[in-house]
Amino acid sequence: MPSVSEYAKGVASGSRMMLSKAITLIESNSPKHFEAAQELIKEINLDRKPSLRIGITGVPGAGKSTFIDAFGTLLCEMGHKVAILAVDPSSQVSKGSILGDKTRMERMSRNPNGFIRPSPSSGVLGGVNRKTRETILLCEAAGYDIILVETVGVGQGEFLVRGMVDFFLLLVLTGAGDELQTMKKGIMELPDLVVVNKADGDNRLQAEKAQREYNNILHFLKPYTEGWTTKATRASALKEEGIAEIWKTIQEFQKATEENGIFEKRRKIQQKEWFYESMKEQILFRFFHEGGMKEKVKRFEEEIEEGSLPVSAAVKTLIDAFFSKHPT
């Protein structure tokens, strides 16, 4: 395994191979990799340049991958370096993922200014890999100035990705009334822009109708971003229509939020949220890797199943045992 310095130099050089290897290190659940991963994050954090982080979600069939391929290609043609973090849903049965996003984003997978990292969601609510934040930092250190985070698109779990990006885009299809029946109410309160995709051919008139319906809905909802009015627009990723206008809207959003201070305020809030989430993760990690704790948990689990031990009593005993070894 390369040293932390070799990883950092490789990432800083823009090597996609080294970036992939560094992300693999970050995503590893192995205890022996954790310390090295944290040292790497500390080292690359010194001279990385922040990017514009854009979250993209949508209902099933909305064309997220096709849209991202077209959108990312446009940005690369403008001179940007674009990293795409596409998170595949992990099976709750096999714990495996298909990780096929590269095959669905043909142009971006070949673009020298693009980088695609398909990662398993590992069962995390909302399909966001638990190391996505660290991966964003690595991509920034590698010189990618725009990060696109594609989520699984399962409803309220999208709060997770909303909490790690600057701009949040929701892709929908025509038939807004029907779609809203299958969407969690909360998701309509999250986006900074709603895009009715596949607005081409015979579907164009339906898309215009859906755009009006969504704008009517958004009119009665409080925008997630202070000082910004969330609206619905139309696009065709397949025909590459409306994509440039979407980028223009995102630029207007960035300019407006930087001027009113919301952009920087949001980044600070996200850092604080990351701090608490990381702390919870580390407490759980240390708890289950503490000597003898796994065996105790297994024994209590069997007693709980048999009904000989109340759940609350088991939890209290385990927590007391753990903190007796780690007094405050």
C-alpha positions, 0 to 999 in steps of 0.5 A, spaced: 500 500 500 502 506 498 504 511 503 500 517 505 504 522 502 504 518 496 497 518 496 497 525 497 502 527 491 498 522 487 491 525 488 494 532 487 498 531 481 491 529 478 492 522 477 485 519 476 488 512 478 491 514 484 485 518 486 481 512 485 486 508 490 485 514 495 478 513 495 478 506 496 482 507 502 477 512 505 471 507 503 475 501 507 471 499 513 478 496 515 480 498 522 488 498 519 486 503 514 482 508 518 488 512 521 491 512 514 485 515 511 484 520 516 492 522 515 490 523 508 484 527 509 488 532 514 494 532 508 490 534 502 486 539 506 491 544 507 492 546 499 485 543 496 481 548 493 473 548 494 469 546 489 461 547 487 457 541 490 451 539 486 446 534 488 442 531 483 436 526 485 430 524 482 424 519 481 425 512 478 426 513 470 427 520 471 433 520 467 439 522 472 444 518 469 443 521 462 442 528 464 448 528 468 452 525 462 449 531 458 450 536 464 457 534 465 459 534 458 457 541 457 461 543 463 467 540 461 467 543 454 466 550 458 473 548 461 471 545 468 473 539 471 467 535 473 467 529 478 461 525 479 460 521 485 454 516 483 452 512 489 448 505 487 443 502 492 446 496 496 442 490 496 439 489 503 440 481 502 447 480 498 449 487 500 452 488 493 451 493 488 451 493 481 456 499 480 454 500 473 454 508 472 460 508 468 456 504 462 450 509 463 455 515 462 459 514 456 461 521 454 463 522 461 467 516 462 471 518 456 472 525 458 479 527 460 476 532 464 471 528 468 471 523 473 466 518 475 466 514 482 460 509 483 460 507 490 455 502 494 451 506 498 452 500 504 445 501 506 445 508 508 439 512 508 438 516 502 443 512 498 449 516 500 455 512 501 458 514 509 464 517 506 462 521 500 464 527 504 471 525 504 471 523 497 469 530 495 475 533 499 479 528 495 476 530 488 477 537 490 484 536 492 485 533 485 483 539 481 475 538 480 472 544 481 465 541 480 462 535 484 456 532 482 453 527 487 447 523 484 443 519 489 439 513 489 432 517 489 428 514 495 425 520 498 426 523 505 433 520 505 435 525 500 436 530 506 443 527 507 445 529 500 442 536 501 446 537 507 453 536 503 452 540 497 451 547 495 445 546 490 440 541 490 437 539 483 430 534 483 429 531 476 422 529 475 417 527 469 411 529 466 404 527 470 406 531 476 400 530 480 401 522 479 408 523 481 407 527 487 403 521 490 409 516 490 414 522 492 415 523 500 412 530 501 419 532 504 423 532 498 419 537 495 421 542 500 429 540 499 431 542 491 433 549 489 431 547 482 426 542 479 427 540 472 422 536 468 426 532 464 424 528 457 421 534 455 421 533 447 417 530 442 410 528 443 412 529 451 413 537 450 406 539 451 406 534 457 412 537 460 410 544 459 403 542 463 408 539 468 412 545 469 406 549 471 404 544 476 410 544 479 411 551 479 404 552 482 406 547 488 413 550 489 409 557 490 406 555 496 412 551 499 418 555 503 424 555 499 430 551 502 435 556 501 434 563 504 433 569 499 432 564 493 426 562 489 425 555 487 422 554 480 421 549 475 424 548 468 424 543 463 430 540 459 431 534 455 437 530 456 437 526 450 436 532 446 441 536 450 435 542 450 435 546 456 442 544 459 445 550 458 440 554 462 440 550 468 447 551 468 446 559 468 441 558 473 446 554 478 451 560 477 445 565 478 444 561 485 451 561 487 452 569 485 446 570 489 448 566 495 455 568 496 453 575 496 448 574 501 452 570 505 448 564 505 453 560 501 459 560 506 454 560 512 451 553 509 458 550 508 459 552 516 453 548 518 455 542 514 462 542 517 458 542 524 453 537 522 459 532 519 463 533 526 457 530 529 455 525 524 463 523 524 463 523 532 457 518 532 460 513 527 466 513 531 463 511 537 459 506 534 466 503 531 470 503 537 464 500 541 463 494 536 471 493 536 472 494 543 475 487 546 470 483 548 464 487 546 462 483 540 461 477 544 457 480 550 453 483 544 452 476 541 450 473 548 445 479 550 442 478 543 441 471 544 438 472 551 433 478 548 431 473 543 429 468 548 425 473 552 430 472 558 433 479 558 429 486 557 432 490 551 433 496 556 437 492 561 441 489 556 443 496 553 444 499 559 449 494 561 453 494 555 453 502 555 456 502 562 461 496 561 463 500 555 464 507 558 467 504 565 473 502 560 473 509 557 471 514 563 470 521 562 
